[in-house]
Amino acid sequence: MRRIETVPRQRGWRHLIAATRYSLGGLRIILQESAFRHEVIAWIGILIVFFAVGAEPVEYLVSALLFLITIAVEALNTAIEIIVDRSSPEISDFGKATKDLGSFAVFCMLTANGIFLLYVLGRHLI
């Protein structure tokens, strides 16, 4: 059996620095995704609407948390797509189902953002 080489585990500050590098690498990847950029633009639009209707600080906080969860789910969806494209380059039921489920997770988060936007609008305009 072939031995798999592993990267030596870092500890303490070195671990924190390594984890930060990995996270920044992920950010570089997700910035290339048009869906991510669309979500950022949409959230900026939501913030503008919140400002226009006089949203309260807690509403900005909830929106920020929803946005962070949304981009985290988008990053996981992108990771799923990369893995499926690598392991199953041909069109397959497995690949389609896997990608569809990742897409559905993103859709759920976008829906949650939309529902919260409607709640804030209703609260301040009605």
Backbone bond lengths (Angstrom), bond angles and torsions (degrees), N, CA, C in turn:
res aa  C-N    CA-C-N  psi(-1)  N-CA   C-N-CA  omega(-1)  CA-C   N-CA-C  phi
1 M - - - 1.441 - - 1.531 108.67 -
2 R 1.312 116.51 140.95 1.455 122.41 -178.13 1.529 111.02 -78.48
3 R 1.308 116.40 135.44 1.457 120.97 178.73 1.525 109.61 -83.58
4 I 1.305 115.96 134.10 1.460 121.29 178.76 1.520 108.46 -93.81
5 E 1.318 115.66 124.27 1.461 120.53 177.99 1.522 108.75 -77.49
6 T 1.313 116.07 135.82 1.458 120.20 178.40 1.517 109.61 -116.38
7 V 1.305 114.66 154.43 1.453 120.92 175.99 1.527 107.11 -76.36
8 P 1.323 118.33 133.40 1.468 119.65 179.21 1.532 110.76 -59.37
9 R 1.322 116.53 137.63 1.462 121.26 -179.45 1.522 110.15 -71.04
10 Q 1.301 114.41 134.36 1.459 120.83 176.80 1.531 108.49 -91.02
11 R 1.296 116.58 154.65 1.464 121.00 178.63 1.530 109.34 -132.51
12 G 1.326 115.17 155.68 1.463 120.86 176.16 1.519 112.30 63.96
13 W 1.332 114.49 -136.73 1.463 120.26 -177.26 1.527 112.15 -62.33
14 R 1.313 116.41 -34.77 1.470 119.60 179.78 1.522 110.60 -62.82
15 H 1.329 115.99 -37.19 1.466 119.69 177.15 1.530 110.14 -63.63
16 L 1.330 116.53 -44.97 1.461 121.03 179.40 1.528 110.98 -60.94
17 I 1.311 116.66 -42.98 1.470 120.95 179.50 1.528 110.45 -65.48
18 A 1.327 117.29 -43.25 1.470 120.69 178.71 1.521 110.67 -63.41
19 A 1.332 117.49 -43.45 1.467 121.13 179.60 1.522 110.78 -62.95
20 T 1.330 116.64 -38.87 1.466 120.55 177.88 1.523 110.41 -64.25
21 R 1.323 117.31 -40.67 1.474 120.56 177.85 1.527 110.81 -62.29
22 Y 1.332 116.74 -43.35 1.467 120.22 178.84 1.530 110.34 -62.50
23 S 1.325 116.73 -41.65 1.465 120.63 179.77 1.521 111.29 -64.35
24 L 1.324 116.84 -42.17 1.467 120.10 177.84 1.523 110.99 -65.55
25 G 1.330 116.89 -34.33 1.465 120.37 174.64 1.519 110.72 -62.92
26 G 1.327 116.54 -41.36 1.462 120.73 176.62 1.517 111.64 -64.06
27 L 1.338 116.67 -39.65 1.463 120.59 177.45 1.524 110.42 -62.00
28 R 1.330 117.25 -41.70 1.474 120.05 178.22 1.529 110.85 -60.68
29 I 1.326 116.51 -38.10 1.465 120.24 179.46 1.521 110.70 -69.14
30 I 1.332 117.62 -48.04 1.467 120.65 -174.88 1.531 111.11 -68.19
31 L 1.334 117.72 -28.35 1.468 120.01 177.50 1.526 111.90 -63.83
32 Q 1.323 117.26 -21.60 1.461 121.05 178.99 1.524 112.34 -80.89
33 E 1.326 117.33 -11.25 1.464 121.78 -177.19 1.525 110.32 -86.47
34 S 1.330 116.60 125.40 1.464 119.84 -179.29 1.524 111.48 -64.68
35 A 1.333 118.19 -34.92 1.470 120.22 179.11 1.528 110.43 -60.58
36 F 1.319 117.08 -40.91 1.467 120.87 178.16 1.525 110.26 -62.47
37 R 1.320 116.72 -46.05 1.467 119.88 -179.62 1.522 110.87 -63.13
38 H 1.338 117.63 -37.27 1.467 120.61 176.82 1.525 110.82 -64.26
39 E 1.324 116.76 -39.67 1.464 120.42 179.39 1.527 111.36 -65.93
40 V 1.319 117.29 -37.58 1.466 120.79 177.05 1.523 109.78 -64.40
41 I 1.329 117.03 -45.45 1.465 120.91 179.25 1.526 110.33 -62.37
42 A 1.321 117.31 -42.28 1.469 120.87 178.80 1.526 110.49 -62.04
43 W 1.336 117.70 -41.38 1.459 119.77 -179.52 1.529 111.18 -67.18
44 I 1.318 117.27 -37.22 1.468 119.98 175.24 1.527 109.17 -61.16
45 G 1.340 116.65 -40.84 1.465 120.44 175.77 1.522 111.92 -60.99
46 I 1.326 116.26 -41.58 1.468 120.37 177.92 1.528 110.00 -61.83
47 L 1.318 117.59 -42.86 1.464 120.57 179.00 1.525 111.41 -61.96
48 I 1.322 116.74 -38.39 1.467 120.50 177.72 1.525 109.92 -64.36
49 V 1.329 116.80 -43.65 1.468 120.82 177.78 1.527 109.95 -62.27
50 F 1.321 117.33 -44.02 1.468 120.94 178.67 1.525 110.39 -57.72
51 F 1.323 116.71 -44.46 1.461 120.63 178.91 1.523 110.34 -61.92
52 A 1.333 116.52 -42.56 1.466 121.22 -177.61 1.529 112.28 -64.42
53 V 1.328 117.63 -34.86 1.474 119.84 -178.08 1.523 112.40 -94.31
54 G 1.321 118.02 -1.08 1.459 120.92 178.97 1.518 113.66 75.17
55 A 1.313 116.37 43.19 1.466 120.73 179.44 1.528 110.27 -61.08
56 E 1.322 114.76 151.96 1.463 121.26 -179.68 1.535 110.26 -85.12
57 P 1.336 116.92 158.83 1.473 120.23 -179.10 1.525 113.54 -53.95
58 V 1.320 118.03 -39.69 1.463 120.08 -179.29 1.532 110.68 -64.15
59 E 1.320 117.51 -31.05 1.468 120.63 178.19 1.532 110.65 -70.64
60 Y 1.322 116.73 -37.50 1.469 119.92 173.59 1.532 110.00 -62.86
61 L 1.334 116.38 -41.11 1.460 120.96 -179.52 1.528 111.29 -62.98
62 V 1.330 116.47 -47.03 1.469 120.14 178.86 1.523 109.99 -61.22
63 S 1.331 116.72 -42.25 1.461 120.37 179.09 1.529 110.95 -62.82
64 A 1.328 117.00 -41.12 1.467 120.46 178.84 1.528 110.68 -63.38
65 L 1.331 116.80 -41.99 1.468 120.06 178.45 1.525 111.09 -64.77
66 L 1.332 116.94 -43.18 1.470 120.22 176.94 1.527 110.57 -60.85
67 F 1.326 116.50 -40.72 1.463 120.36 179.42 1.526 110.72 -64.19
68 L 1.333 117.38 -44.76 1.466 120.15 179.46 1.525 111.56 -61.96
69 I 1.324 116.81 -40.86 1.465 119.64 177.37 1.527 109.73 -65.31
70 T 1.333 116.46 -40.20 1.463 120.59 179.53 1.524 111.28 -60.53
71 I 1.328 117.55 -46.42 1.463 118.23 -178.25 1.530 111.25 -72.04
72 A 1.336 117.10 -28.00 1.470 119.21 174.51 1.522 110.07 -66.11
73 V 1.337 116.70 -43.16 1.465 120.68 177.99 1.527 109.81 -65.69
74 E 1.324 117.43 -38.60 1.467 121.13 176.91 1.527 110.59 -62.09
75 A 1.323 117.19 -40.50 1.469 120.59 177.97 1.526 110.57 -64.20
76 L 1.328 117.26 -42.55 1.469 120.32 177.39 1.525 110.86 -64.13
77 N 1.335 116.64 -39.80 1.464 120.46 177.64 1.530 110.47 -62.46
78 T 1.316 116.60 -41.83 1.463 120.55 177.70 1.525 110.42 -63.24
79 A 1.331 117.00 -41.39 1.470 120.47 177.52 1.525 110.86 -61.73
80 I 1.329 116.50 -41.85 1.472 120.77 177.51 1.524 110.00 -59.83
81 E 1.331 116.66 -46.39 1.463 120.44 -179.19 1.529 111.28 -62.12
82 I 1.322 117.23 -40.57 1.468 120.51 178.89 1.525 110.39 -63.53
83 I 1.328 116.69 -44.53 1.470 120.81 -179.91 1.523 110.83 -63.66
84 V 1.331 117.00 -45.89 1.468 120.29 -178.91 1.523 110.18 -64.06
85 D 1.323 117.40 -44.33 1.468 119.97 179.58 1.525 111.21 -61.59
86 R 1.320 116.84 -34.14 1.470 120.92 -180.00 1.530 111.60 -75.76
87 S 1.335 116.55 -44.03 1.470 119.61 -173.80 1.521 113.28 -86.20
88 S 1.332 116.89 -23.35 1.462 120.40 -176.83 1.523 109.51 -140.32
89 P 1.357 117.34 70.85 1.465 119.93 -175.43 1.525 113.59 -64.18
90 E 1.338 116.69 -24.71 1.464 118.98 177.49 1.535 108.97 -80.83
91 I 1.316 115.90 158.46 1.464 120.61 177.78 1.524 107.96 -70.67
92 S 1.337 115.70 126.86 1.462 119.83 -179.11 1.523 109.66 -144.25
93 D 1.328 115.86 158.68 1.461 120.35 176.52 1.529 110.38 -61.71
94 F 1.338 116.20 -39.37 1.463 121.16 178.31 1.532 110.63 -59.17
95 G 1.325 116.38 -50.60 1.458 120.98 -178.91 1.513 112.07 -62.09
96 K 1.333 116.44 -43.15 1.463 120.32 -179.89 1.517 111.01 -64.03
97 A 1.330 117.20 -46.80 1.464 120.69 -178.99 1.529 110.93 -62.31
98 T 1.316 116.30 -42.14 1.463 120.77 -179.13 1.522 110.98 -63.12
99 K 1.324 116.11 -47.49 1.463 119.89 179.72 1.526 111.43 -66.70
100 D 1.333 117.16 -38.27 1.466 120.47 178.49 1.527 111.29 -62.08
101 L 1.321 117.18 -40.17 1.467 120.51 179.30 1.529 111.34 -66.45
102 G 1.319 117.06 -40.68 1.460 119.97 175.99 1.513 111.33 -62.92
103 S 1.318 116.12 -41.91 1.457 120.98 178.21 1.525 111.24 -63.98
104 F 1.333 116.56 -38.93 1.462 120.54 178.84 1.527 110.83 -63.80
105 A 1.320 117.58 -38.05 1.467 120.99 178.05 1.529 110.49 -61.20
106 V 1.329 116.77 -42.93 1.466 120.70 177.24 1.523 109.70 -64.36
107 F 1.334 117.26 -43.35 1.460 121.68 178.88 1.530 110.97 -57.51
108 C 1.331 117.01 -42.30 1.469 120.76 179.04 1.527 110.74 -59.98
109 M 1.318 117.00 -42.40 1.465 120.09 179.74 1.525 111.72 -69.18
110 L 1.325 117.05 -38.84 1.464 119.27 176.90 1.520 110.31 -64.01
111 T 1.326 116.58 -37.98 1.462 121.15 177.00 1.527 110.45 -63.67
112 A 1.323 117.47 -42.87 1.469 121.20 178.08 1.528 110.60 -60.40
113 N 1.338 116.77 -41.61 1.465 120.41 176.77 1.521 110.95 -62.51
114 G 1.328 116.65 -43.31 1.460 120.95 179.65 1.518 112.48 -64.36
115 I 1.318 116.81 -42.28 1.467 120.69 178.58 1.528 110.05 -63.07
116 F 1.325 116.79 -41.96 1.465 119.03 179.23 1.525 110.87 -66.19
117 L 1.316 117.69 -38.64 1.464 120.63 176.03 1.522 110.20 -59.68
118 L 1.333 117.26 -45.96 1.469 120.56 178.63 1.527 111.26 -62.46
119 Y 1.322 117.22 -38.62 1.469 121.40 177.46 1.530 110.22 -60.20
120 V 1.335 116.65 -48.35 1.467 120.51 -178.78 1.524 110.30 -64.23
121 L 1.322 116.96 -42.81 1.467 119.73 177.75 1.523 110.66 -60.69
122 G 1.326 116.90 -47.04 1.460 120.62 179.64 1.514 112.10 -61.61
123 R 1.294 116.76 -39.59 1.469 121.48 -178.28 1.527 111.89 -66.87
124 H 1.330 117.26 -34.13 1.460 120.11 -174.77 1.527 113.85 -100.92
125 L 1.312 117.89 -16.13 1.467 119.29 -177.43 1.520 113.50 -108.60
126 I 1.328 116.69 -16.61 1.477 118.43 -177.80 1.510 109.54 -105.55
